[in-house]
Amino acid sequence: MKPAGTQLSSLDADDTLEPRPRALGQDEELATAAGEGPVANSANTSPAGQHLAEVTTAPAAIALAQPVATGELALVPAGEPVALGSLDLLELEFDDPDPEFSSVVWLSVKRSFDVLVSALALLLLSPVMLLIAALIKLGDGGPVFFVQPRVGLRGQTFRMLKFRSMVLHAERMRPKLQICNESNGPVFKMRRDPRVTAIGRFIRRYSLDELPQLLNILRGEMSVVGPRPSLPSEVLSYEQWQYRRFAVRPGLTCLWQVCPDRYRMSFDEWMRLDLRYVDDWNLRLDLDLILRTFGVVLAGTGE
């Protein structure tokens, strides 16, 4: 067996095409082979998909000659299966990410859409936001906003805004509540959090505590639609394949947010939804998620 990284240009059936680098090796060598060229082939000599999740963090799209279920995502067929004698090969094709998503034009369209929607929403919702701010201030005299560092596009941190929905110094109480965490991942989720104030319960139920993030969107730190922004401490516990969610700006709403059974989802299932958005983004999807978010908000099914 030749090690990953060995060039096998003679395997190319069509010499008129530019030769593609190929390599033979075990599944566990896929990640190494993936980093050595635009296309790599690895012999499927161990259980299929066992190590494929490691490759999904590469800045490229991956396609296989045969469908393989990795447990993290479904990989679909791409072209004809490749074989060397009786040896079946997995073919990984590395291209630029979805042209629609990566093109400057479409990213500009998405950014323009974000600016337009956030500016219009701030204008229309300013009376509601002023009322919420007054109620929070009258409640305990504390600050109106809760400002917290979050991880955004390409891993850059920014200060995310929310209406404060908890008692003062709520973060200091969190270690004692960790045993009540309802999430199986690094995030903290507790639907009946005792730190939440009376006004906080109301604005959380209808997701009104998130409205200040319209300012984050206007400043270019967030998008209307995208994966929800993570805490730096949570990101430290991420698995490698989950980092790909930072390929886009974090959003005010996302696929997870509009799922009726989102609170029963595992953390990994949540992350897979985020990666699905990263891979499938288009303006129609954004519009659909915004409309579905209105339904969730009106139903009052927030935290």
Steps between C-alpha positions, in 0.01 A plus 500: 500500500644838401479781755257790467644769278645269231422638153319254272432707188480187284164421657339787309282360224497817290848632421349812344400619845746650740643213712359494852719399794396169651613300798452158653469446871281411795183692588682661790738659246220684319554824689872493415434424134234769482750765594743410223305582187173595340399136457605193697397134488526274799455124505193395690687236701339569837136552604348755263467851632685436826740790446322707237369755750858624546512603135184711512689787661698556179408825319345311212207289394547123531336243277542124496485238228263299720252618767641477851323577828746652747263559788566871458363552150395309192749507215342459158638336186718700263579349161592140431656276765878474470685171526859376474472134404280347768566790740208742542591861555316789660529806282513836679452800275605834644355800323425853612199515732160553343560772239168662585607537860866591451462749217555864581172587328285273713677595821437864411133420440476331840671793673276754324197294602623498862547878507159564345311261729677605822462873430131461416438279803673747733285780362173309536578335833661797677184577707487138620872503581468825697212353700697184581801709604284709734343190661841342561635820653196542724525137612825512697680813382771294333637530147259457211738303279690180559826516305701183451795395281402254228685328218408608150621482142838325464527464877511874569347607831249784529276648770148365457207702633185371668236651722590390853253230602674376815576632845817700559820290517320200352823366350646452848214262581550281194758254646247396766238436232728299270360174635160609361632549147253348251748494211732207436765725342715794610207747496293574811124462451247510782139577409390589855806698599443653848717799409244631249297802614124547452541732202780271382265202477264697280761636258670161478174325422453720194875532425481877556824489701683441170383825336817701588692263273354698212777748588757219475362423154517864393864514616587194291572269794193284442253410229121472510532126434794282599624269777438642845814664647693289750681592819882478482494251789261276303717511188795365699304175538401473132607202295701574189214449253283754684733795429367524146193685630725808532527520120199735509384785721294389800130573471200631689312188394601164358376155402517382861288794616202401283505127581197407715698235690819705535518455877513123456783520247849392597779753469648313203164507319488875557849539355406290196210737430743792511732328252204425277431873488866576426491256207155583362466876553299702250275805522183292470606293802560818700155634414339168588676488839400859579134422429516183708663696783202736509280195559721380786504847660122543478449152647706603803714187500826676589709407801 
